[in-house]
Amino acid sequence: MNTLATRWLADWIEGLGNLFLLTLEVFRSIFSQKVAWGDVIRQAYFIGIKSQSVVLITGAFTGMVLCAQTYFQFHKVMMDTATLAVVSVSMCSELGPVLTALMVAGRVGAAIAAELGTMKVTEQIDALRTLATHPVDYLAVPRVLAGVCVMPILTLQSIAIGIAAAYLLAVHYLGIDRTYVLANMQHYTERIDVYMGLIKAVVFGAILSIIGCYKGMSCGQGAEGVGKATTEAVVYASITILISNFFLTLTLNKVFDVG
């Protein structure tokens, strides 16, 4: 048992170190201007445009269910008009970026890992090296840049559709006065909430794309290795997003001196 635990810990530390080295290599390539912008645009289309439907649906129904649950509790203490303010602050700083990142990680992280894993299994990555093309520059950098650039846009869309759906539910179904509900939302929602959400979105975009690239480029041989890498990419990216969200929340609140 101790041997198995020691081996697992050693493998985990080794994997974490390799992921860190890949991250350094990606950012070194970005700042050394070794970027194929055509590939970045293609990856931005794949990550951004093709993820819009799942992001918009997630944002809309998250905003509505949060609005309904908040109303049911606030109605007990006659605070109905503060319902949309809670939805707005929550969507901007927490739920918008986190749920968007989780949805994109499930769709894009798996696709990146599967694509690069298949390239590794079929020795296409080794072929790139023989052609004097660095795999990180050609494969990882465009995906990471695209993820970092597109995630804030997807997050803004999720926030906007979530608040809009919550407003429609609050006014037209729950019967809350539209004047007061909008006034309270504008009063309690600050620019800092939006900034926090966008900063988180940038970090989450980097996390899910780097983990997807790492799992794909380091997968085992055969179809089993590709399948395992795809699953691990989604699981590890989701867990990392949730953990990093906690520390980002504490850090950003101190930086912006919230509260």
Residue pairs with C-beta under 8 A, 6 or more apart in sequence:
15 218
18 214
18 218
19 210
19 211
19 214
22 136
22 140
22 210
22 213
22 214
22 217
23 210
25 136
25 140
26 136
26 140
26 141
26 144
26 210
26 213
29 35
29 134
29 136
29 137
29 140
29 141
30 141
30 144
30 145
34 134
34 137
34 141
35 141
35 142
35 145
36 137
36 138
36 141
36 142
39 138
39 142
40 142
40 145
40 146
40 149
41 146
42 142
43 142
43 143
43 145
43 146
43 147
44 146
44 149
44 150
46 108
46 111
46 146
47 104
47 108
47 143
47 146
47 147
47 150
47 209
48 146
48 150
48 153
48 154
50 107
51 103
51 104
51 107
51 108
51 150
51 154
52 154
52 157
54 103
54 107
55 100
55 103
55 104
55 154
55 157
55 158
56 157
56 158
56 161
58 99
58 100
58 103
58 158
59 91
59 96
59 99
59 100
59 157
59 158
59 159
59 160
59 161
59 162
59 165
60 161
60 162
60 164
60 165
61 165
62 91
62 95
62 99
62 158
62 162
63 87
63 91
63 161
63 162
63 163
63 164
63 165
63 166
64 162
64 165
64 166
64 169
66 86
66 87
66 90
66 91
66 95
66 162
66 166
67 83
67 84
67 87
67 165
67 166
67 169
67 170
67 174
68 169
68 174
70 83
70 86
70 87
71 80
71 83
71 170
71 174
71 176
74 80
74 82
74 83
74 86
80 174
80 176
80 181
81 176
81 177
81 180
81 181
81 183
81 184
82 184
82 188
83 166
83 170
83 174
83 176
83 181
84 163
84 166
84 167
84 170
84 176
84 181
84 182
84 184
84 185
85 184
85 185
85 187
85 188
85 189
87 162
87 163
87 166
87 185
88 163
88 166
88 185
88 188
88 189
88 193
89 188
89 189
89 193
91 158
91 159
91 162
91 163
91 166
91 197
92 159
92 189
92 193
92 194
92 196
92 197
93 193
93 194
93 196
93 197
93 200
93 249
94 197
94 245
94 249
95 162
96 155
96 156
96 158
96 159
96 162
96 197
97 151
97 155
97 158
97 197
97 198
97 200
97 201
97 204
97 245
98 200
98 204
98 241
98 242
98 245
99 158
100 151
100 154
100 155
100 158
100 201
100 204
101 151
101 155
101 200
101 201
101 204
101 205
101 207
101 208
101 241
102 238
102 241
102 242
104 147
104 151
104 154
104 205
104 208
105 204
105 208
105 212
105 234
105 237
105 238
105 241
106 234
106 238
108 147
108 208
108 209
108 212
109 208
109 209
109 211
109 212
109 233
109 234
109 237
110 212
110 230
110 231
110 233
110 234
111 212
112 143
112 209
112 212
112 213
112 216
112 233
113 212
113 213
113 215
113 216
113 219
113 226
113 229
113 230
113 232
113 233
113 234
114 216
114 226
114 229
114 230
115 216
116 125
116 139
116 212
116 213
116 216
116 217
116 219
117 215
117 216
117 217
117 219
117 225
117 226
117 229
117 230
118 226
119 125
119 139
119 216
120 216
120 217
120 218
120 219
121 219
121 221
121 222
121 223
121 225
121 226
125 135
125 139
125 217
128 134
128 135
128 138
128 139
129 135
135 217
139 213
139 217
140 210
140 213
140 217
143 209
143 212
143 213
144 206
144 209
144 210
144 213
146 209
147 205
147 206
147 208
147 209
148 202
148 205
148 206
148 209
149 205
150 205
151 201
151 202
151 204
151 205
152 198
152 201
152 202
152 205
154 201
155 197
155 198
155 200
155 201
156 198
159 194
159 197
163 185
167 178
167 181
167 182
170 176
170 181
171 178
171 181
192 256
192 258
195 256
196 248
196 249
196 252
196 253
196 256
199 248
199 252
200 245
200 248
200 252
203 244
203 248
204 241
204 244
204 245
207 237
207 240
207 241
207 244
208 237
208 241
211 233
211 236
211 237
211 240
212 233
212 237
215 229
215 230
215 232
215 233
215 236
216 229
216 233
218 229
219 225
219 226
219 228
219 229
220 228
220 229
252 258
253 259
